[in-house]
Amino acid sequence: MVACDLLFFQKRVHKKFPYFLLQFRQSGFDAVDFSLELYGHQDDPADIYNAPEEAFVAHFTAIRKKAESLGLIISQTHGRCITYTPDEKQCEYARWVSDKDLHATALLGAPACVIHHLTGGRWPDHFDDGEFMIRKCLELY
């Protein structure tokens, strides 16, 4: 199986998902890592994460069906990669967007959603304390 991460390509043709899935399949890829990082903007009413449940389900089901029709596997997704922060409002957002990411992942038929842990550049005071980071991420989810 040959897979490819779609993030950078998705950023260029975000609204044209059938086209870019076809291009990847025609290029010889068997599977893709579908990025969910382009979704989840709470202040954007047009963002599918803010849509009613029926529209959300229809959107991600259509992507899965198109991939299936091309024989393309969605092998995993990448969520927004936001975990614990010292800011409670940001933690609330992380919970909301992660719930949406996991729901979208299930609709896409992918077995896993990658959500990266806290990284050193964001809160260097916490980065060296691995137990703290793990505890806070467990509390968050």
C-alpha positions in Angstrom: 0.0 0.0 0.0 1.3 3.5 -0.9 -0.3 6.4 1.0 0.1 10.1 1.0 -0.7 13.0 3.4 -3.2 15.3 1.7 -2.8 18.4 3.9 -0.8 20.6 1.6 -2.8 19.6 -1.5 -6.1 20.1 0.4 -5.1 23.6 1.3 -4.8 24.4 -2.4 -8.1 22.8 -3.6 -10.1 22.6 -0.4 -13.6 22.8 -2.0 -12.7 20.4 -4.9 -12.4 17.1 -3.0 -13.5 14.7 -5.7 -10.9 16.2 -8.0 -8.0 15.8 -5.7 -9.0 12.3 -4.6 -9.0 11.3 -8.3 -5.6 12.9 -8.9 -4.1 11.0 -6.0 -5.6 7.7 -7.2 -4.4 8.3 -10.8 -0.9 9.0 -9.4 -0.8 5.5 -8.0 -1.6 6.0 -4.4 -3.7 3.4 -2.6 -4.5 5.3 0.5 -4.5 8.8 1.9 -4.1 10.6 5.2 -7.1 13.0 5.1 -6.5 16.2 6.9 -9.2 17.7 9.1 -7.0 20.7 10.0 -8.8 22.9 7.5 -12.1 22.5 9.3 -13.2 23.6 12.8 -13.3 27.4 12.6 -15.9 28.3 15.1 -16.2 31.9 13.9 -16.9 30.8 10.3 -20.6 30.0 9.8 -19.8 28.3 6.4 -17.4 25.8 8.1 -18.9 22.3 7.9 -18.1 21.8 11.6 -20.7 24.5 12.4 -23.4 23.0 10.1 -26.4 21.0 11.3 -25.7 17.3 11.9 -27.3 16.2 8.6 -25.1 18.4 6.5 -22.0 17.4 8.5 -22.8 13.7 7.9 -23.6 14.2 4.2 -20.3 16.1 3.6 -18.0 13.4 5.1 -20.1 10.5 3.8 -19.8 12.0 0.3 -16.0 12.1 0.6 -15.8 8.5 1.8 -18.1 7.3 -1.0 -16.0 9.1 -3.6 -12.8 7.6 -2.2 -14.4 4.1 -2.1 -15.6 4.5 -5.8 -11.9 5.2 -6.7 -10.6 2.3 -4.7 -8.8 4.7 -2.4 -8.5 4.0 1.3 -8.7 6.8 3.9 -6.1 5.2 6.1 -6.2 7.8 8.8 -7.1 11.4 9.4 -5.2 14.3 11.1 -7.2 16.4 13.5 -6.5 20.0 14.5 -3.6 18.8 16.7 -4.7 20.9 19.7 -4.5 19.5 23.2 -4.1 20.9 26.7 -3.3 24.6 27.0 -3.2 26.8 30.1 -6.1 28.7 28.6 -9.5 27.1 29.6 -11.3 28.7 26.6 -8.8 27.1 24.3 -9.3 23.8 26.1 -13.0 24.0 25.5 -12.3 24.6 21.8 -9.9 21.6 21.8 -12.7 19.4 23.2 -15.2 20.7 20.7 -13.0 20.4 17.6 -11.6 17.0 18.7 -15.2 15.6 19.0 -15.9 16.8 15.5 -12.6 15.4 14.2 -13.4 12.0 15.7 -16.9 12.0 14.3 -15.6 13.0 10.8 -13.0 10.3 11.0 -15.7 7.7 11.7 -17.8 8.9 8.8 -14.7 8.8 6.5 -14.2 5.2 7.5 -10.7 5.8 8.8 -9.5 3.6 11.7 -7.6 6.4 13.4 -7.4 10.2 13.9 -4.0 11.6 14.8 -4.1 14.3 17.4 -0.6 15.4 18.4 0.2 16.1 22.0 1.4 19.4 23.4 4.7 20.5 21.8 7.5 22.5 23.2 7.1 25.6 21.2 3.7 26.5 22.7 4.3 26.2 26.4 8.0 25.7 27.0 7.5 25.7 30.8 5.5 22.5 30.6 7.3 20.7 27.8 10.0 19.1 29.9 7.5 17.7 32.3 6.2 14.6 30.5 4.0 13.4 33.3 2.4 16.9 33.5 1.6 16.8 29.8 0.2 13.3 29.8 -2.0 14.1 32.9 -3.3 17.3 31.4 -4.1 15.7 28.0 -5.9 12.8 29.9 -7.9 15.4 31.9 -8.8 17.3 28.7 -10.3 14.2 27.0 
